[in-house]
Each structure stands twice: as C-alpha cells, then as structure tokens.
Amino acid sequence: RKRSTPIQPYDISRPLVPLGVIKRYLTLDSFSQITRTIKVVALRISKCLFHFVVCVLIVTMN
C-alpha cells in the first residue's frame, strides 16, 4: 500500500502564486477599492448632510 508522504515545510512556505504577485495585487486592488468605497461613502454622507442642512434650514425658516 502507498504510504502518505508528510507535508514538508517547503510546500507550506512556497505558495502556488508567488508572494510578490500577491502583494502587488493586494496593494493595488485593495487600495483602489478602498479609495473607491471612501469616495462612495463620502458622497453618501455629503448628500445626507446636505439634506439634513436643507431640512434644518426649512424648519428654522418656518
């Protein structure tokens, strides 16, 4: 019968995709994604603030 070969540290330390590629992809992609989400959130917050200010102005005028 075939005996199972133990997992060597070589297999663990060397991923399928090189770490440099992973790092570059992560930094680029996550950074662009973070900036995009920040922009979206900022737009949403500014819209909410604008509406809030308009409502307050209307209420104070009346």
TIRO-2110 file (N, C-alpha, C; in Angstrom, 1 decimal):
// TIRO-2110
0.8, -1.2, 0.0, N, 1, A
0.0, 0.0, 0.0, CA, 1, A
0.9, 1.3, 0.0, C, 1, A
0.3, 2.3, -0.6, N, 2, A
1.1, 3.6, -0.7, CA, 2, A
1.0, 4.3, 0.6, C, 2, A
2.2, 4.7, 1.1, N, 3, A
2.2, 5.5, 2.4, CA, 3, A
2.2, 7.0, 2.1, C, 3, A
1.4, 7.7, 2.9, N, 4, A
1.2, 9.1, 2.6, CA, 4, A
2.5, 9.9, 2.9, C, 4, A
3.0, 10.7, 2.0, N, 5, A
4.2, 11.5, 2.3, CA, 5, A
3.8, 12.7, 3.2, C, 5, A
4.6, 12.9, 4.2, N, 6, A
4.4, 14.1, 5.1, CA, 6, A
4.5, 15.4, 4.4, C, 6, A
3.8, 16.4, 4.8, N, 7, A
3.9, 17.7, 4.2, CA, 7, A
5.2, 18.3, 4.6, C, 7, A
6.0, 18.7, 3.7, N, 8, A
7.3, 19.4, 4.1, CA, 8, A
7.1, 20.9, 4.2, C, 8, A
7.9, 21.5, 5.0, N, 9, A
7.8, 23.0, 5.2, CA, 9, A
8.0, 23.7, 3.9, C, 9, A
8.7, 23.1, 2.9, N, 10, A
8.9, 23.7, 1.6, CA, 10, A
7.6, 23.9, 0.9, C, 10, A
6.7, 23.0, 1.0, N, 11, A
5.4, 23.1, 0.4, CA, 11, A
4.6, 24.3, 1.0, C, 11, A
4.7, 24.4, 2.3, N, 12, A
3.9, 25.5, 3.0, CA, 12, A
4.5, 26.9, 2.7, C, 12, A
5.8, 27.0, 2.7, N, 13, A
6.5, 28.3, 2.6, CA, 13, A
6.4, 28.8, 1.1, C, 13, A
6.2, 27.8, 0.2, N, 14, A
6.1, 28.3, -1.2, CA, 14, A
4.7, 28.1, -1.7, C, 14, A
3.9, 29.2, -1.7, N, 15, A
2.5, 29.1, -2.2, CA, 15, A
2.5, 28.9, -3.7, C, 15, A
1.3, 28.6, -4.2, N, 16, A
1.1, 28.4, -5.6, CA, 16, A
1.4, 29.7, -6.4, C, 16, A
0.9, 30.8, -5.9, N, 17, A
1.2, 32.1, -6.5, CA, 17, A
2.3, 32.8, -5.7, C, 17, A
3.3, 33.3, -6.4, N, 18, A
4.4, 34.0, -5.7, CA, 18, A
3.9, 35.1, -4.9, C, 18, A
4.6, 35.3, -3.7, N, 19, A
4.2, 36.3, -2.7, CA, 19, A
4.3, 37.7, -3.3, C, 19, A
5.3, 38.0, -4.2, N, 20, A
5.4, 39.3, -4.8, CA, 20, A
4.2, 39.6, -5.6, C, 20, A
3.7, 38.7, -6.4, N, 21, A
2.5, 38.9, -7.2, CA, 21, A
1.3, 39.2, -6.3, C, 21, A
1.1, 38.4, -5.2, N, 22, A
0.0, 38.5, -4.3, CA, 22, A
0.1, 39.9, -3.6, C, 22, A
1.3, 40.3, -3.2, N, 23, A
1.5, 41.5, -2.5, CA, 23, A
1.1, 42.7, -3.4, C, 23, A
1.6, 42.6, -4.7, N, 24, A
1.4, 43.7, -5.6, CA, 24, A
-0.1, 43.8, -5.9, C, 24, A
-0.8, 42.6, -6.1, N, 25, A
-2.2, 42.6, -6.5, CA, 25, A
-3.0, 43.2, -5.3, C, 25, A
-2.6, 42.7, -4.1, N, 26, A
-3.4, 43.2, -2.9, CA, 26, A
-3.2, 44.7, -2.7, C, 26, A
-2.0, 45.2, -2.8, N, 27, A
-1.8, 46.6, -2.6, CA, 27, A
-2.6, 47.4, -3.6, C, 27, A
-2.4, 47.1, -4.9, N, 28, A
-3.1, 47.8, -5.9, CA, 28, A
-4.6, 47.7, -5.8, C, 28, A
-5.1, 46.5, -5.8, N, 29, A
-6.5, 46.3, -5.9, CA, 29, A
-7.2, 46.8, -4.6, C, 29, A
-6.7, 46.4, -3.4, N, 30, A
-7.3, 46.9, -2.2, CA, 30, A
-7.3, 48.4, -2.1, C, 30, A
-6.1, 49.0, -2.5, N, 31, A
-6.0, 50.4, -2.4, CA, 31, A
-7.1, 51.1, -3.3, C, 31, A
-7.2, 50.7, -4.5, N, 32, A
-8.2, 51.3, -5.4, CA, 32, A
-9.6, 51.1, -4.9, C, 32, A
-9.8, 49.9, -4.3, N, 33, A
-11.1, 49.5, -3.8, CA, 33, A
-11.4, 50.4, -2.6, C, 33, A
-10.4, 50.6, -1.7, N, 34, A
-10.6, 51.4, -0.5, CA, 34, A
-10.9, 52.8, -0.9, C, 34, A
-10.2, 53.4, -1.9, N, 35, A
-10.4, 54.7, -2.3, CA, 35, A
-11.8, 54.9, -2.9, C, 35, A
-12.2, 53.9, -3.7, N, 36, A
-13.5, 53.9, -4.3, CA, 36, A
-14.6, 53.9, -3.3, C, 36, A
-14.5, 53.0, -2.3, N, 37, A
-15.5, 52.9, -1.2, CA, 37, A
-15.5, 54.2, -0.4, C, 37, A
-14.3, 54.8, -0.2, N, 38, A
-14.3, 56.0, 0.6, CA, 38, A
-15.0, 57.1, -0.2, C, 38, A
-14.8, 57.2, -1.5, N, 39, A
-15.4, 58.2, -2.3, CA, 39, A
-17.0, 58.0, -2.3, C, 39, A
-17.4, 56.7, -2.4, N, 40, A
-18.9, 56.5, -2.4, CA, 40, A
-19.4, 56.9, -1.0, C, 40, A
-18.8, 56.5, 0.1, N, 41, A
-19.3, 56.8, 1.4, CA, 41, A
-19.3, 58.3, 1.6, C, 41, A
-18.2, 59.0, 1.2, N, 42, A
-18.2, 60.4, 1.3, CA, 42, A
-19.3, 61.1, 0.6, C, 42, A
-19.6, 60.6, -0.6, N, 43, A
-20.7, 61.2, -1.4, CA, 43, A
-22.0, 61.0, -0.7, C, 43, A
-22.2, 59.8, -0.2, N, 44, A
-23.4, 59.5, 0.5, CA, 44, A
-23.6, 60.3, 1.8, C, 44, A
-22.5, 60.4, 2.5, N, 45, A
-22.5, 61.3, 3.8, CA, 45, A
-22.8, 62.7, 3.4, C, 45, A
-22.1, 63.2, 2.4, N, 46, A
-22.3, 64.6, 2.0, CA, 46, A
-23.8, 64.9, 1.5, C, 46, A
-24.3, 63.9, 0.8, N, 47, A
-25.7, 64.0, 0.4, CA, 47, A
-26.7, 64.1, 1.6, C, 47, A
-26.4, 63.1, 2.6, N, 48, A
-27.2, 63.1, 3.8, CA, 48, A
-27.1, 64.4, 4.5, C, 48, A
-25.9, 64.9, 4.7, N, 49, A
-25.6, 66.1, 5.4, CA, 49, A
-26.3, 67.3, 4.7, C, 49, A
-26.3, 67.3, 3.3, N, 50, A
-26.9, 68.4, 2.6, CA, 50, A
-28.4, 68.4, 2.8, C, 50, A
-29.0, 67.2, 2.8, N, 51, A
-30.5, 67.0, 3.0, CA, 51, A
-30.8, 67.5, 4.4, C, 51, A
-29.9, 67.1, 5.4, N, 52, A
-30.2, 67.4, 6.8, CA, 52, A
-30.1, 68.9, 6.9, C, 52, A
-29.1, 69.6, 6.3, N, 53, A
-29.0, 71.0, 6.5, CA, 53, A
-30.2, 71.7, 5.8, C, 53, A
-30.6, 71.2, 4.7, N, 54, A
-31.7, 71.8, 4.0, CA, 54, A
-33.0, 71.7, 4.9, C, 54, A
-33.2, 70.5, 5.4, N, 55, A
-34.4, 70.3, 6.3, CA, 55, A
-34.3, 71.3, 7.5, C, 55, A
-33.1, 71.4, 8.1, N, 56, A
-33.0, 72.3, 9.3, CA, 56, A
-33.3, 73.7, 8.9, C, 56, A
-32.8, 74.1, 7.7, N, 57, A
-33.0, 75.5, 7.3, CA, 57, A
-34.5, 75.7, 7.0, C, 57, A
-35.1, 74.8, 6.4, N, 58, A
-36.6, 74.9, 6.1, CA, 58, A
-37.3, 75.0, 7.5, C, 58, A
-37.0, 74.1, 8.4, N, 59, A
-37.7, 74.1, 9.7, CA, 59, A
-37.4, 75.5, 10.4, C, 59, A
-36.2, 76.0, 10.4, N, 60, A
-35.9, 77.2, 11.1, CA, 60, A
-36.5, 78.4, 10.4, C, 60, A
-36.7, 78.3, 9.1, N, 61, A
-37.3, 79.4, 8.4, CA, 61, A
-38.8, 79.5, 8.8, C, 61, A
-39.5, 78.4, 8.9, N, 62, A
-40.9, 78.4, 9.2, CA, 62, A
-41.2, 78.6, 10.7, C, 62, A
END
